[in-house]
Amino acid sequence: MTARVLYLEPVGGIAGDMFLAAAIDLGVEVSALEGPLRSLGVPGWKFALSRQERHAITGTHLDVVLDEKEEHPHRSYRDIDALITKSALPERAKEVALAIFKNIGEVEAKVHGTTLDAIHFHEVGGVDSIVDICGAALALHLLGWPEVFTTPPPLGSGTIRIAHGTVPIPVPATLELLKDRPVRFEGKGELTTPTGAAILKTVATFTQPPELVVERIGYGVGTKDWPDRANVLRASIGRRSSDTTSLLTVLECNLDDASPQLVGSLLETLMSRGALDVWVTPVLMKKSRPGQVLSVLCDAAKRTGLLDTLLLESTSLGVRETHVSRIALERRFETVTTPYGPVQVKLGLRDGKVVNVAPEFEDCRAIAEQAHVPLKEVQQRAIAAWYATKT
């Protein structure tokens, strides 16, 4: 399998139903969505699909139609957590859906000056939004969990009436969700909804995608007909080329007064916040002081947060920034069976040929501890098992 990439272009904005419609337009089967979504135990809804056109672009329009006879109560984050956790959604889809709701809940709590547990979702806690958000996570599962990239979404302008009254566009939750992300303040009306913003924040990298071969293109059509742009979300899915060149950022700072405990903890913090790699180089600094250069490799989407981390949590007074090109092999994962249990193996490919085989370290360590065998033996067995399947 070649690494998959999903590229989103919210030219006319993004909402939860537009994302789901675009996924269906890419080929996700509606029947594969409906079964798991029914397991949420939320009654009184159905999909209504149609082909619609906006500014001469035709795509899929989706409505989550609600049964007016059913009660649709407001729900807390705990209520939604319970619904999703007990459902038959795939585990990773559950995690992504809960992360989207948590992102929304946290910004709603901040806007209203309260806590996540005290928040009761109104529009976003409705049945249609639950279906949209869980459907978005499930659609990514059905698409094979591609890497997701997006262009900066347009936010719109004007005012809109919501459960709390008349508010400016973008609504506070949308703007808070997309803080530290590139956005465009353009267009009239609400182009990007809180649900759309939360999906992008949770699953997408806000930058141009790597070089890829586009295989399918889908259009999710929204409910509006904007005079200045097509109310569509374009989604392109494809595969990376064998050699992928990407533009990355290196953040560096010199440290001559930081304790080993601080540096070690900072490395772990930077990795947990999205750094692609972190390393420390010993150097001799001014006044003949032994010091360290702390280097962080990241993409554009994580740059601001990691820069803040370095300035706030290290002892440095400044950070250098350089831009580099990285050529990466195509990657894929396979699972092999060893005498001690299954191990996931990472493969590096060039022009379709495997040139590197590396067992996942954490898999091997866990198995080695459980089986009371040397870690290196599990690693060797995993590599041997992979090559044995190719003979």
N, C-alpha and C positions, 0 to 999 in steps of 0.2 A: 504493500500500500504506500502511496505517495502522500506526503504531508498535505492536508487539506486547508484551504483558506476561504473564509467567507468575508467578502468586502461589501460594506454597507455604504450607500450614498443617500442620505436623507435630504434629497434635493428639495422636497416639499414638506419636510418635517418628519417626525416619527412619533408613533403612538403604539401601544401594545398590540392593537388589532392590525395595524399596518405591518408590524414585524411578523406576526403570525400569517398574515395574508401573503407576504413576500415569500415566506418559507413554503407555503402551499403552492405558490406559483413556481417555485424551484423544483417541486416534485414531491414534497412531503405529503403522504396520503392522509386524507381527513380521517379515515377509519382508524389509522394508527394513532391519531391524536385523541379521538373521542373516547376510546375504551379506558385508557389510563386516567383521563380527565374526569370521567364519570366516577372513578374510584375516590375522588375527593369528597364525595358525599354531599355535594352542593346541588340541590335540586333546582328545577325551574329554568333551564336554559337549553338552547340549541344553536347550532351554527346555521347561518344563512349566507351562502356563497353566491357571488355573481361576477360576471365579467363587466368591468366598467372602464371608461376612458376619461383621461384628464389631459388636456392639451395634446391630443393626438397620440397619447401613450396609453396602451391597453394593458390591464393587469387584473389581478384578483382583488376583489373587495370582500371583506368579511365583517359580518355583524354577529355579535353574541346576543341573540334575541332572548329576552327574559319573559317568563310567564307572569303576567300581572297578578294572577291569583295566589302566587307564592309570596311569602314574606321574605324580605331580603334585609336582614338585620345588619347594623354596623358591627364590625368585628375588631377585636384587639389583636396585637401581634401574637399573643399566646394562642388565641383562637385559631389564627391562620397557621401558626406553627403546628398545632395539633392536627389540623386538617391535612396538611402536606405530609407530616411525618407518618400518619396512619394510612396514607394512600398507597396505590400500587405503582406510583411513578418510579422510574429507575433511581437508584440512590444518588448518583451525581446530579440528576435533574432536580431531585428534592433539595440538594445542597444549593444549587444555583437559584432556584425559585425562592428559597428562604433568604438567601443573600440579597436578592432583589428587594424583597419585602423589608428586610432589615435596613437596607440603605434608605428606603423611603421612610420607614418609621423613625430612624434616627434624625433625618432632616426635619420631619414633621415635628418631632419632639423639640428640636432646637428652635424652629420657627415659633412654636407655641409656648416655649419656656417651660417644658415639662420633661418627663422621662419616657423612654420607649415603652415601658410596661403600662403607662397611663394613657398612651395614645389609642384612640379608637378611629380606625380608618373609615372615611366616608366614601368618597368616590373610588379611591383605590382599594377599599375593602369590599366593594360591591362584587356581586357574582361575576359580572362581565370582566372586571379587572383581575379577579382570581384566576379565571379561565385564561385570560390573555397572558398573564405572567407565568403561570404553570405551563401553559401551552408553548410559550417562547422557550422555556427550559427544555421541555420535551422535544420541541422541534430541533434544537441543537443536538440533542441525543440522537434523533433520527437522521440527522445530517452527518453523524459520525464525529461530533465534537471538533469541528474545524477551529483553527485560530481565527479570531474575529477582529477585523480592522474597520474603522469608520472615518469618514470625513467629518469636519466640525459641523454639528447640526445648526440650522437656523432656528432662532428662538421665537421670532415674531414680535408683535407689539400691540398696544392697545390695552383694553381691560376685558375681564371676563367675570361672570357671576358664578360662584361656587357655593358650597354649603356654608362657608363662613362669611359670605357676602361678596361684594364686588372688589376684585383685586387686580393689580397690574399684570400684564403679560410681558415676560414669562412669569408664571406664578412663583411665589417664594420657594416652594419645594423644588421646582425645576431648576431654578437658578442655583440653589444651594447644592443640589445633586451634581451639577456640572461645574462647580467651583474647582479651579485648578485644571480644568480641561479646556482645550480650544473650542470656542463657539462663535457663532455669527449673530450679531444683533441686527437682523433684517427680516423683512416680510411683515405683513399685516395679519392680525389674528393670532391664535395659539397654534404655532407650527409644531412645537415639541411639547408633549405632555409629560407630567411627572413619571408616568409608567414608561414612556419611551426613553426619557432621560435615565431612569434607573436601570433599564435593560442595557443601555450603552455603557453606563458607568461600571456595571457589574461584569460584563462579558467582553467588552471591546477595548482595543488599543486605538487611541486617537492619533493615527498617523497613516501615511500611505502604506499600502501593503507591499510585501516583497514581490519580486518578479514572479508572475504566475501565468499559467495557461488557463484561461476562462473556459469552463465546460458548460455551465448553465447560467441563465440570467432570469431573475424573477422580479416582478413589480407588485408591491403591495399598495393598493389604492386606498386613500383616505376618504373621509366623508365630505370634505370641503372641496370647493372649486375655486381656488385662489386666482385672482386676475393676473398676477405677475409670475406664476410658476405652477408647474404640475404638482398636485398634492399626491405624490407618490414616493415610496421608498424603494430604491433599486438595490437589489441584492445579487451579487455575482459570486459564484462558487467555482473553485478551480483547484489546481494542484501547483505546488511550488516547482520551479525548474530545479534541475539537479544541483547546480551551484547557485545559491541565493546570496546576493549581495545586499546588505542592509546598512543603513546609516545609523550609527549609535553614538552615544555620548559617554565620555570618560570624565568623571569628577574626581579631583585629587586635592588632598591637603597634607601639609607637613605637620607632624606632631613631635614635639620634643619634651612635652610635660604631661603626657597621658600615661596612666598606669596600665599595666598589662590587662588587669581586670576590665578596665573601661574599654580598651581597644577590642578585646575579645567579645564583650557584650555588644559593642557597636556593630561588629561584623555580622553577628546573628540578627540584629535589628534591621540592618540594611537589606539583608537577604530576605527577611520576612516581609519587607515593604516593597519588594518587587525588583531589586537589583538583579541583573543577569549574572554578575560575578563581582566578587569583592576580594581584594588581596592587599597585603601589607609588605612593603619592601624596606629593609633596614638601610639607613643612610647615615652619613656623618654630616652634621649641619653646622651652622655658624657657631663660633666660640668653641669649636671642637666637641660639640655635644652629640652623642649618639641619638639618633631619632628614627622616625618611621614615616614613610609616605603611604597614606591610606588611599587606595584607588577603588573607584566604583564604576562598573560598566552598566549602562542602562539604556532603555529606549526613550523616545521623546515623551511618551505618556507618563513615565515614572520620574522624569527628571526633576520636576519642581518639588515633589514630596521628598525625594532622596537628598536634594540640595538642602532643604529645610532640616532634615535629620542631621546632616553633617554639621550645619551651623549651630543647631540647638544642642546636640548631644555629644559633640567632640570638643576638644579644647582649642581648636583652630580658630583664628580670626578671619580666615578667608578661604575660598575654594577656587581652584583653577578648573576651567572647563575646556575640553577639546572635543572635536567631532572626528570620528573614525569610521572607516568602512570595514565591514566584516563579511567574509565569504564563508558560508556555512554549508555543510553537507545536508542533503535531505535526510530526515530522520523518521524512523518508525519503531514501534514496539511490538515485540512478540513474547509469548509466555512459553517457557520450556519446562519439562518435567525432570527433576533430579531425584536421586534416591532419598533426598531429605524433604522434598516438597517442590511446589511450583515456584519458578523465579521469572520475573519480568526482565527481558533483555532489550537494551537499546541498540539499534542498528544505525550506522552511518552509511549512506549510499552516495555514490557518484556515478552519474549516467546510468542509474538503475542497478549498479553493481555494489554489493555490500563490501565496504572496505574497513569497517570497524565494528566490533562486537563487544559490548560492555554490559555485564550483568548489573542490575540496579543494586547499589550498595546496601540500602536499607532492607531490601528483601533478603539479601544474603546474610546480613548481620542477624536479622530476626531468626532466620532458619538455623544459623550456626549456634545461636544461644539456646534455641529450643532442643536441637539435636545433640548439643555438647560436642561439636566438632569444630576444627579450625575454620575460621572465616575464609581463608584462602582456598581451602578445599571445596567449599560450596561454590566459590567463584569459578574455580577451574572446572568443576562438574557442570556448571551452567553453560560455560562456553563450549565444553565438549558436547553437551546435549544439543546445543543449537547446531553445531557442525554435523552432528550425527544425523539430524533430520534432512540434511542437504546431500547426503551421499546415497 
